[in-house]
Amino acid sequence: MEATQGGTTVMQHAMVNQIGPYKLIERIGGGSFSDVFLVQDQRTREYGERAVIKRVRPGLLRRDPVFLESLLNEAELGMMVKDPHVVQVNGVVDETEPAVVMEYVEGFDLDAIIRAHEDRGIPVEIAADIARQVCEGLEAIHSVADAGGHPLELVYQDLKPSNIRVTPQGIVKILDLGLVRSRRNAGSGLWVRRGTPGYRAPEQSLGGYELSPSSDLYALGVILMEMLQGRPLFSPSLTGGKLLERQQHVSAGMGVLASRVAPPGLDTILQRLLAFEPRERPSRALDVAQELGRWQVSWKQPVDLPSFLEKIAPRIETAPHRSSELDDLHSRPTDPGLGESETPSPHFTHPAVSTLQGLNVSMSAVRIRSFRARSGSHGP
């Protein structure tokens, strides 16, 4: 017979705190559609290896199969990206309630680093180095090819400071691949173009325009400006026509704006990244990374990211947190006609194991087994 603790059986307690072979430690993030947990892999010696698990909230899985397909899409594409500047996706766990397993990245989110430098900006050589490493991660995402060597033409879509982390070793990593999509599947039900207000490129709000690597590079330009001036370039409350109008105004005056926060050379990079028209921006992240690298050499200022992080750590821990508008991993559009849908329940769902009764997941189950075969992931 099962022992009880406070009216809850030990077996029930174990189910609540377990996803496959992973023991839940704490919830560390999430958005309207997903929860993100820090976990320990109990298959490793002394249960010491940590990982991160992301899963769609159970009620959404039962309500609409597209959420499950989106999660599996994230795992499938994420496992194909192999780069030190992109979070490593290891596979899928738990066939009854699938979750994506990723590496645990220690360090500080760029959002927190910027908040610690509010209204004064990050040192220019540090900001440029962070941007350069982000470009290397974007290049790895953009250049992924299928098994036949054909480019998948991936677009990240949701680059923002809270999706970028700097490790204690000074390595910059792009996190959360939930909105990465292949342009080859732009007509599918999984394709989205929303991004996060304040960071999305103009073409993400306008219909009839294809997204491309230059869309992600626009977001990089917004982030670089934010690092240099210590505050967001665009308010997250701006949407629709008001955001587009502001973006057009900023792009037209970027020559003056960039020169106020960036030294010669870096200001011209900013101007090109923040061009309103996609064709006027750089087309490859690799080109921008190389350009930033050449600028760093000419600037002749040493870059020591580990020492920088150690020095500002006390300020990061005491910096006020920004509005949750910047933290939603999958921000919903609020503009009429841009795919607005019903508001998900705001209540947090405890990570209990549940079933997907009534959901046709035959194809999804096949994909999960495929992920397990490639990654070694296992269910409970």
Phi, psi and omega per residue, in radians:
M1 nan 2.524 -3.069
E2 -1.330 2.370 3.057
A3 -1.244 2.666 3.139
T4 -2.087 2.625 3.085
Q5 -2.382 1.864 3.135
G6 1.088 0.583 3.085
G7 1.505 -0.047 3.131
T8 -1.993 2.225 -3.120
T9 -1.199 2.694 3.106
V10 -1.054 -0.667 3.134
M11 -1.109 -0.772 3.121
Q12 -1.095 -0.729 -3.137
H13 -1.073 -0.705 3.137
A14 -1.147 -0.669 -3.136
M15 -1.134 -0.695 -3.104
V16 -1.116 -0.597 -3.031
N17 -1.828 0.317 -3.062
Q18 -2.381 2.388 2.964
I19 -2.218 1.841 -3.037
G20 1.026 -2.334 3.132
P21 -1.494 0.176 -3.053
Y22 -1.818 2.214 3.086
K23 -1.579 2.200 -3.124
L24 -1.280 2.324 3.093
I25 -1.754 -0.942 3.120
E26 -2.873 2.761 3.014
R27 -1.418 2.207 -3.065
I28 -2.029 -0.014 3.136
G29 3.062 -3.031 3.118
G30 2.584 3.134 -3.137
G31 -2.505 -2.683 -3.110
S32 -1.172 -0.458 -3.011
F33 -1.997 -0.267 -2.992
S34 -2.430 2.805 3.002
D35 -2.145 2.509 -3.123
V36 -2.120 2.232 -3.065
F37 -2.135 2.502 2.920
L38 -1.491 2.275 -3.064
V39 -2.336 2.896 3.012
Q40 -2.028 2.341 3.109
D41 -1.438 1.928 -3.067
Q42 -1.387 0.004 3.066
R43 -1.477 -0.248 -3.114
T44 -1.554 2.720 -3.103
R45 -1.030 2.291 3.130
E46 1.081 0.251 3.071
Y47 0.914 0.708 -3.035
G48 -1.666 -0.347 -3.036
E49 -1.367 2.197 -3.130
R50 -1.705 2.677 3.093
A51 -2.584 3.118 3.089
V52 -2.167 2.387 3.095
I53 -2.085 2.327 3.081
K54 -2.117 2.275 3.122
R55 -2.474 2.587 3.078
V56 -1.251 2.509 3.134
R57 -1.078 2.327 -2.988
P58 -0.899 -0.721 -3.121
G59 -1.059 -0.602 3.141
L60 -1.239 -0.646 3.114
L61 -1.062 -0.712 -3.125
R62 -1.267 -0.499 -3.048
R63 -1.432 -0.612 -3.033
D64 -2.596 2.011 -3.130
P65 -1.044 -0.337 -3.097
V66 -1.104 -0.474 3.115
F67 -1.168 -0.678 3.104
L68 -1.166 -0.782 3.131
E69 -1.092 -0.643 3.119
S70 -1.133 -0.721 3.115
L71 -1.107 -0.768 3.140
L72 -1.199 -0.582 3.057
N73 -1.071 -0.751 3.114
E74 -1.062 -0.759 -3.140
A75 -1.155 -0.779 -3.084
E76 -1.102 -0.832 -3.139
L77 -1.255 -0.677 -3.124
G78 -1.084 -0.633 3.130
M79 -1.198 -0.320 -3.138
M80 -1.507 -0.261 -3.135
V81 -1.596 2.034 -3.139
K82 -2.121 1.719 -3.118
D83 -2.768 2.463 -3.133
P84 -1.131 -0.240 -3.119
H85 -1.774 0.222 3.088
V86 -2.311 2.377 3.133
V87 -0.976 2.398 -3.123
Q88 -1.463 2.148 3.059
V89 -1.641 2.209 -3.023
N90 -1.736 -0.326 3.116
G91 2.574 -2.794 -3.110
V92 -2.146 2.477 3.126
V93 -2.237 2.623 3.031
D94 1.249 1.668 -3.072
E95 -1.202 -0.483 -3.138
T96 -1.308 -0.496 3.104
E97 -2.549 1.409 -2.973
P98 -1.020 2.527 3.081
A99 -2.496 2.561 3.130
V100 -1.559 2.305 3.132
V101 -1.814 2.230 -3.115
M102 -2.287 2.859 3.063
E103 -1.162 2.618 3.044
Y104 -1.565 2.141 -3.094
V105 -1.870 1.960 3.075
E106 -1.335 2.783 3.085
G107 2.245 -2.776 -3.099
F108 -2.082 2.388 3.007
D109 -1.149 2.544 3.120
L110 -1.058 -0.560 3.102
D111 -1.002 -0.753 3.133
A112 -1.194 -0.644 3.120
I113 -1.127 -0.731 3.124
I114 -1.139 -0.739 -3.140
R115 -1.065 -0.545 3.113
A116 -1.267 -0.214 3.123
H117 -2.096 0.517 -3.050
E118 -0.992 2.290 3.087
D119 1.197 0.072 3.033
R120 -2.234 -0.346 3.041
G121 1.465 2.744 3.086
I122 -1.407 2.517 3.081
P123 -0.860 2.394 -2.959
V124 -1.027 -0.681 -3.118
E125 -1.203 -0.557 3.088
I126 -1.225 -0.798 3.133
A127 -1.044 -0.739 -3.138
A128 -1.148 -0.658 -3.136
D129 -1.219 -0.695 3.075
I130 -1.074 -0.781 3.123
A131 -1.086 -0.701 3.135
R132 -1.089 -0.768 -3.139
Q133 -1.187 -0.628 3.055
V134 -1.065 -0.715 3.104
C135 -1.044 -0.682 3.122
E136 -1.132 -0.664 3.063
G137 -1.163 -0.737 3.099
L138 -1.079 -0.707 3.121
E139 -1.058 -0.705 3.122
A140 -1.101 -0.693 3.115
I141 -1.198 -0.818 -3.079
H142 -1.138 -0.478 -3.008
S143 -1.732 0.156 3.123
V144 -1.091 2.399 3.127
A145 -2.124 2.777 3.102
D146 -1.401 -3.071 -3.078
A147 -1.077 -0.448 3.123
G148 -1.525 0.047 3.132
G149 1.495 0.140 -3.133
H150 -1.550 2.268 -3.114
P151 -1.032 2.376 3.091
L152 -1.457 -0.213 3.126
E153 0.960 0.991 -3.121
L154 -1.360 2.551 3.020
V155 -2.201 2.317 -3.081
Y156 -1.268 -0.777 3.002
Q157 1.387 -0.383 -3.000
D158 -2.371 0.785 3.133
L159 -1.283 2.210 3.133
K160 -2.803 2.833 -3.066
P161 -0.992 -0.623 -3.115
S162 -1.280 -0.174 3.069
N163 -1.772 0.251 3.134
I164 -2.231 2.291 -3.131
R165 -2.236 2.499 3.094
V166 -1.935 2.137 -3.097
T167 -1.414 2.860 3.095
P168 -1.028 -0.398 3.113
Q169 -1.485 -0.022 3.116
G170 1.521 0.284 3.094
I171 -1.619 2.259 3.134
V172 -1.688 2.245 -3.105
K173 -2.196 2.441 3.005
I174 -1.510 2.250 -3.121
L175 -1.860 2.978 2.989
D176 0.940 1.656 -3.128
L177 -1.682 0.414 -3.024
G178 -1.124 -0.490 -3.119
L179 -1.852 0.141 3.087
V180 -1.134 2.285 -3.134
R181 -2.415 2.672 3.070
S182 -1.592 2.307 3.099
R183 -1.138 -0.364 3.103
R184 -1.180 -0.367 -3.128
N185 -1.960 0.510 -3.049
A186 -1.104 -0.339 -3.138
G187 -1.585 -0.025 -3.089
S188 -1.415 2.902 3.119
G189 -1.187 -0.275 -3.121
L190 -1.448 -0.288 -3.049
W191 -1.243 2.331 3.055
V192 -2.319 2.844 3.132
R193 -2.476 0.486 -2.987
R194 -1.436 -0.914 -3.056
G195 1.139 -2.846 -3.130
T196 -1.973 2.231 3.099
P197 -0.919 2.395 -3.096
G198 1.715 -0.325 -3.128
Y199 -2.250 -0.323 -3.068
R200 -1.284 2.605 3.120
A201 -1.259 2.744 -3.136
P202 -0.925 -0.681 -3.088
E203 -1.226 -0.247 3.070
Q204 -1.300 -0.372 3.095
S205 -1.670 -0.443 -3.104
L206 -1.562 2.374 3.048
G207 -1.372 2.760 3.066
G208 1.475 0.088 3.129
Y209 -2.034 2.390 3.059
E210 -1.400 2.439 2.998
L211 -1.426 2.730 -3.068
S212 -2.707 3.056 3.054
P213 -0.926 -0.525 3.129
S214 -1.153 -0.391 3.072
S215 -1.171 -0.745 3.076
D216 -1.171 -0.608 -3.132
L217 -1.227 -0.504 3.028
Y218 -1.087 -0.806 3.115
A219 -1.052 -0.656 3.081
L220 -1.073 -0.712 3.110
G221 -1.083 -0.703 3.096
V222 -1.074 -0.756 -3.123
I223 -1.179 -0.713 3.123
L224 -1.089 -0.746 3.067
M225 -1.070 -0.718 -3.132
E226 -1.129 -0.696 3.098
M227 -1.093 -0.719 -3.044
L228 -1.310 -0.593 -3.098
Q229 -1.766 -0.165 3.054
G230 1.381 0.254 3.111
R231 -2.738 2.744 -3.094
P232 -1.067 2.510 3.079
L233 -1.271 -0.674 3.129
F234 -2.168 2.434 3.093
S235 -1.213 2.383 3.112
P236 -1.146 -0.230 3.119
S237 -1.414 -0.218 3.121
L238 -1.384 2.229 3.094
T239 -2.453 2.985 3.038
G240 0.967 -2.390 -3.076
G241 -1.102 -0.588 3.141
K242 -1.147 -0.704 3.109
L243 -1.161 -0.778 -3.141
L244 -1.070 -0.716 3.122
E245 -1.104 -0.753 3.126
R246 -1.165 -0.701 3.121
Q247 -1.102 -0.718 3.124
Q248 -1.132 -0.722 3.123
H249 -1.113 -0.772 -3.140
V250 -1.125 -0.761 -3.141
S251 -1.082 -0.699 -3.136
A252 -1.138 -0.588 -3.114
G253 -1.802 0.284 -3.031
M254 -1.146 -0.484 3.109
G255 -0.991 -0.759 3.132
V256 -1.349 -0.782 -3.096
L257 -1.073 -0.781 -3.101
A258 -1.157 -0.659 -3.121
S259 -1.174 -0.334 3.121
R260 -1.348 -0.450 -3.061
V261 -2.057 -0.235 -3.060
A262 -2.255 2.508 3.098
P263 -1.277 2.935 3.134
P264 -0.935 2.474 -3.099
G265 1.663 -0.959 3.098
L266 -1.241 -0.557 3.126
D267 -1.153 -0.624 3.125
T268 -1.241 -0.578 3.054
I269 -1.083 -0.751 3.116
L270 -1.069 -0.755 -3.134
Q271 -1.016 -0.762 -3.115
R272 -1.224 -0.691 3.141
L273 -1.112 -0.607 -3.036
L274 -1.745 0.340 3.035
A275 -1.095 2.411 -3.095
F276 -1.169 -0.694 -3.130
E277 -1.501 2.244 -3.119
P278 -0.973 -0.636 -3.084
R279 -1.188 -0.303 -3.141
E280 -1.598 -0.066 3.107
R281 -1.642 2.894 2.999
P282 -1.050 2.580 -3.109
S283 -1.701 -0.274 -3.121
R284 -2.288 2.387 3.091
A285 -1.149 -0.568 3.138
L286 -1.074 -0.696 3.120
D287 -1.087 -0.707 3.137
V288 -1.193 -0.713 3.109
A289 -1.036 -0.760 3.139
Q290 -1.183 -0.662 3.113
E291 -1.139 -0.728 3.091
L292 -1.153 -0.645 3.096
G293 -1.103 -0.739 3.100
R294 -1.136 -0.671 3.117
W295 -1.129 -0.695 3.127
Q296 -1.057 -0.688 3.107
V297 -1.117 -0.746 -3.133
S298 -1.219 -0.516 -3.121
W299 -1.253 -0.532 3.024
K300 1.067 0.546 3.049
Q301 -1.926 2.221 -3.122
P302 -1.128 2.543 3.125
V303 -2.044 2.071 3.112
D304 -2.267 1.466 -3.082
L305 -1.079 -0.728 3.109
P306 -1.007 -0.783 3.122
S307 -1.159 -0.659 3.108
F308 -1.053 -0.800 -3.140
L309 -1.136 -0.732 3.141
E310 -1.082 -0.669 -3.105
K311 -1.208 -0.675 -3.045
I312 -1.660 -0.036 -3.094
A313 -0.901 -0.789 3.124
P314 -1.063 -0.614 3.137
R315 -1.250 -0.632 3.137
I316 -1.106 -0.722 -3.071
E317 -1.210 -0.425 -3.110
T318 -1.817 -0.079 -3.118
A319 -1.174 2.428 3.132
P320 -1.147 2.534 3.142
H321 -1.409 2.509 3.127
R322 -1.401 3.024 3.094
S323 -0.989 2.526 -3.138
S324 -1.130 -0.162 3.100
E325 -1.037 -0.489 -3.109
L326 -1.503 -0.144 -3.001
D327 -1.833 -0.128 -3.121
D328 -1.216 2.051 -3.061
L329 -1.120 -0.452 -3.126
H330 -2.358 1.289 -3.043
S331 -1.070 2.304 3.098
R332 -1.394 2.455 3.036
P333 -1.246 2.560 3.103
T334 -1.962 -0.022 -3.116
D335 -1.384 2.323 3.096
P336 -1.007 2.354 3.087
G337 1.489 0.062 -3.127
L338 -1.934 0.561 3.033
G339 1.535 0.435 3.138
E340 -1.120 2.459 3.136
S341 -2.381 3.118 -3.066
E342 -1.098 2.640 -3.114
T343 -1.381 2.203 3.121
P344 -1.131 2.795 3.104
S345 -1.085 2.355 -3.134
P346 -1.379 -0.136 -3.051
H347 -1.339 2.396 3.124
F348 -1.311 2.329 3.113
T349 -1.685 2.151 3.129
H350 -1.119 2.460 -3.040
P351 -1.248 1.003 3.070
A352 -1.484 2.555 3.117
V353 -1.256 2.286 3.119
S354 -2.351 3.109 -3.136
T355 -1.966 2.860 3.130
L356 -1.856 1.033 -3.076
Q357 -1.092 2.366 3.077
G358 1.391 0.018 -3.105
L359 -1.735 2.251 3.122
N360 -1.411 1.775 -3.080
V361 -2.097 0.512 -3.089
S362 -1.038 -0.843 3.118
M363 -1.168 -0.680 3.127
S364 -1.097 -0.696 3.131
A365 -1.084 -0.681 3.095
V366 -1.083 -0.752 -3.136
R367 -1.146 -0.682 3.128
I368 -1.085 -0.788 3.115
R369 -1.078 -0.627 3.094
S370 -1.122 -0.746 3.113
F371 -1.070 -0.747 -3.128
R372 -1.079 -0.730 -3.132
A373 -1.102 -0.609 -3.107
R374 -1.448 -0.546 -2.991
S375 -1.917 -0.230 -3.101
G376 1.413 0.183 3.133
S377 -1.272 2.643 -3.120
H378 -2.367 2.687 3.040
G379 -1.487 -3.038 -3.091
P380 -1.241 nan nan
